[in-house]
């Protein structure tokens, strides 16, 4: 019953067919911690520093017990978002063009292989602490958030500010720096052209180049197409959590059906069917079942 257990991954294993549910116990813990943080008016930046310290110390002293570090690093990132929400309310706004928003999405996709900050953070931590801030061979649900994830934090902050139309000091220079930095990956690929598998970087390379072109090239037709795409993504975003939870079980079920498979045509049909089923199931979960459950609990609460 691990897939229905909010503590799945902490107290028991997550069933692979519903693998995305690993995050539930993290979310529950963070939302519960928000109660004392709010009640005692604890500053999120201070709490984030403390959470980071707990994660680092635990990693250094008890490297075999990764869950506390994973919780702490995840909490630090969560608190960074809370701090961002609290400290950016008074910033002025400038509407971000749609082609730039789509471009940033492509840049984010490319970071899986193009995040130079990840390499810099890894080299720095190894210089200071060796490999003691790494989980090593541990790859379980108790080690889902690691220290290297902080290399994405500058991009998380930048993208959130951009997508919420916020202005901030040195906005153009900081944006340009963080966008151009991943281009150093191409230098690495050229220097190691014979020693690494270049195919692993094709998708990320295309995503990065498309993203940069969209951000810095803005024909009217691209802006109109980008606006339609963003409007579509907003609608999909309303189903995002249901889609996140239900997509893998549907993929697994379709994978077990061996009939009508084995060619590009059948793959295309099955892919379209998977997308359709996932969206339909997410719609039912988010727009039909969830509102009824919320209404039921509200009536029960009012009755008591």
N, C-alpha and C positions, 0 to 999 in steps of 0.2 A: 504493500500500500504506500510505498515511498513517494509515488507521484502525487498522492493526496495529502501528504504530511507536510505542514508548513516548515518543519524542521528538517526536511529531507536534505541530506548532505552534511548535516551537523550531527544527528543522532543515528542516522541510517543511510544506506546507499540510495541514490536516485536511479530509478529504472531508466535505462538508456533510451528507450522509445519515447520518453518524455523528459529528455535531458535538460531542456531549458528551465525546468522547475528548480534547478540547483540554486537559483538566485532568490527563491522565496524566503528562506530563513535569514538571508542577509537583509532583505527589505524589511521584514518584520522587526528584526533587531534594531535597525536604524530608526524606524518610525516610533518604536517604543522609547528609544533614547531621546527622541525629539521632545518627549513630554518633560523630563527633568531639565533639558537644555532650555526649553521655553519657560518653564515654571521659575527656574532660578536665574533666568536671563543671562545665561552663560554665552559669552561672545563666541561665535562659530570659529573665528580664526584661532583663538586660544584653545578651544576644544580640538581643532584640527591638529595643532602642534602637539598636543598631549597624545592624541590618537596615533600620530606618526611616530612619536617617541616610544610608545608602547609597542608598536609593530616592529620597530628597528631593534629595540632591546630584546624582545622575545626572539627575534630571528637570530640575533647574535648569541644569546645564552642558551636557547632551547630550539635549535634548528630543526629537530625532528618533530616538534609540535607546531605545525604551521597554521592551524586554524585561527589562533589568536592574532597572528600577524596578518592573515588574510582579512579577518574582520576589521582590524585596525586600519590597514591601508585602504580598504574599501570605505570605511567611515571617514577617513581623511578626505577622500575624493568627494564623498557625499556632502561633507561639511563645507568643502570649497564651493560647491554649488549653492549651499545655503548662504554662505558669506557673499557670494556674487549677487544673489537675489536681494540681500539686505543693503548692500553698499553701492548698488548701481541705480537705485530708484530715482535719484536726482540728476542723473546724466541726461544731457540733451539728446535729441533723437534726429537722425537723418535716415530717410527711407533708403534701404538697400535695394538696388535693382535686382530683378528676378534672375537675370543671367549670371549675376555674381553668386546668388544663393545656390544655384545649380552647380556652378563651378566649385564652390566650397564643398559641396557634397562629393564631387569627384575627387577633390584633394583629400578629403577624409578617407575615402575608399583606398586611395593610393598609399596611405600611411602604413599599411600593414608591412610593406617592404621599403618604404621611402622615408621612414621617420628617423632622421639623422640624430635627433635628440635621444632616441633610444640607445644608439651606439655610444654617444657621448656620455650618457648616464652610466651605461654598463662599464665603460673604460674607467670612469672616475671612481665608481664604487669599488671596482676590483683593485684599483691603485691604493685606495684607502683601507678597504676591509677584505680584500681578496674576494672569495666567492661566498662569504658568509651571509650576504644579503640576498642570496639566490636560494631557491627551493631545491635545487639539484634535480634528482630523479623523481621527486614527488610530483605527481600530476593528478591528484585526486580532487574531490570537491572541497576539501579543506585547504586547498592552495590555489583558489581561483583568481585571487587578486594579489599581485606581487609588487615588489618595490619598483620594478622597471615600468609599471603602468603609469608612474608619475611623469614619464617622458611625454605622455599624451596630454598632460594637464594644460600646458600653454595653448595647445590647439583647442581643447575643450572650452577654455575661457574665451579665446578669440572667436570661435564659431558661435558660441552663445551670445556674445555681445553683438556680433554681426547680424545674426538672425533675429535679434530683438531690436535692431536698428539703433543701438547705443553708440554715442560718440565718447571717445576717451582720449587722453593726451597721447600724442605721437601715433595716432591711429594708423595713418598711412604707412609710416616707417616700420612700425611693429608688424603690420599685416604683410608688407612686402618682404621683410626679413624672414618671417615664418613660412611664407609661401615659396621663397626662393631657396631656402635651406635644403629642402628635400632634393633639389636638383643636383646636389653633390653626390647623390646615389649614382648618377650617370658616370661620374668620374670613377667611382669604385668599380662599376661594371666594365668600363673600358680598360682599367688597369688589370682586372682579373678575368678578362674575356675568355681565357682558355682554362681557367681553374674552377669556375663556378657554373652552375646550370642557369644559363641566361633565360631559359623558358619560364622559370619561376617568376621572373620580373616583367614578363610581357604585359600581363593584365594591369599591374600597378603602374607601369610606364605609360600605357595608354590612358589610364584614368588620370594620371598627373598631367599629361600634356593636354588632354581635353579640358581638365579643370582650369589650367592656366589660360588656355585660349578663351574659355567662356568668361573668365574673370576680367581679362584685359582686352578682349575684343567684343564689341557690343553693337553689331548690326541690329536694326529694328526687328527683322524677322526672327533673330535669335532671342531677343527680349520677349517677343510675343509667345514664341514656343516655350520659353522658360516659364513664363507666367502660367500657361496652361498646365505645365508639368507640376509646378509648385501647388497649384490649386488641387490637382489630382492627389498629390502627396499629402496635402492637408486632410483630404477625405480619408485616405488610407491611414493617416496618423490617428484618426478617431477610433480605428480598430487595432491600433498597434499592439497593445498588450495581449489581446485575444489572439492576434496573428502570431505573436512571439511564442505563446504557450502552445498553440494548436498545430503549427506548421510541421514540426518534426514528426508527431504521430501520423499525420497524413502522408508524409514522405515515406515513412516506414511501411505503412499499409500498402501503398502503391508499389513499393519495392518488392513486396511479397507476391504481387500479382505478376507472374512471368509471362502470361498471355499478352500478345500484341506488344512485343519488344524486340530490340536487336537491330534497329535501323535508325537513321536520322529522322525519318518521318514519324516513326512510332515514338521516339524520344520527344519530338516536338509536341505531339498530341498529348502524351503523358505529362509533359511539363505544363502545358496549358491547363490540363485537367487538375493538376496539383495546385496551381495558382488559384483556379476558380473555386475548388473545394476549400482551400485554406481561407480565402476571403469570405466565402459563404459561411463557413463555420465560425470565423471570427466575428462576422456581423451578428450571427445568432447569439453568440456569447456576450458580446458587448452591448447590443441594442435590444435584445429580447430577454435573455435570461438574467443578466446582471440587474437591469432596472426592476424586474419583478422581485428579485431577492432583496434588493435595497428597500423596496417598498414593504416587503414582508417584515424585514427586521425593524423598520421604522414603526410599523404598526404594533409589533410586539413590544418595542421599547416604550411607546406611548401608553400601551395597555398596562405595563408594569409600573 
